[in-house]
Amino acid sequence: MMTILLYVAVVAVSCAKSAFLKQNTRSGDGSVDSANTFNLFKAIAVFAVLFIIFLFDGSWNAATIGWGTAYGALLSLSMITGYYALKAGPMALTSMIVSFSLVIPYGYGLIFLGEKPKPIQVVGLGMFLLSLVLVNWQKLRGKGGHAAAQPQKASGRWALLTACTLIFDGLCSVVQKGHQNLYPGMYTSWFMAVAGLTACIVFVIRFVGQKNKLTLKASKAIKYGVLSGSCNGIYSLLLLVLAATEKASILYPVVSAGTMLSVFIVGQVVFKEKMSLLQTAGFVVGLLAIIMLKAL
């Protein structure tokens, strides 16, 4: 029963971190100042949770500082592009596409580590490409939608920001994979704490450089940034707890699928996002593709 509750909790906080970000883009003034403020307090909240985890572990080494710094820098870039991607497009489709960042560490493993994918993962990659075509079908045909529901269009700006977020997330996984290849199962909390501190430094610099430190609307970003960051940190903690007892072949597909479904429901019900029939089909195909790609 406790394991089931942990699964529900990790899916809930994973969905919530995106929902709070989306809410900030809706309630804020849309300025760069608001984005910087949100990301700063999100980074602080993430670091606070990760640092607490490190205090309970305590193991560290000097070499991990470089790996953690690289991860934190890439994480900062992902947070910036991810913020604007969710602002420009639907939460469900953005989250689904960014989830395919895992193809980058897969590619790294194939090319540099000599890893071989399972047939089901090859099928999953093909389904991922199909889901992209379905999601962007109207744009690819050069025709606008005229459905009564008026689904949110996949703009070029949204596609570019989402692609950048996918790439930065994927490179984060490559750095993490490289670190774990050197130190299997070691210094993970120290690695993440250094990454969180690096992200804090990046966003402190951005925050100090902005003109309006805290406008009335931008101040709302503090609340949503702290909430989103806390959920992000708690997600990392719960995932570590589950990873200690659950099989990876079950844990990651279940968490990914559960997160995508919950994000889809929240996007439709809370944020009233509309998707065309083809976009919904692309989402479903993408959901199945992620489960296949994460099959270990």
Helices and strands as residue ranges (DSSP letters): H 2-27, H 32-57, H 63-88, H 91-98, G 99-102, H 103-112, H 119-135, H 137-141, H 156-182, H 188-209, H 220-243, H 248-269, H 277-293
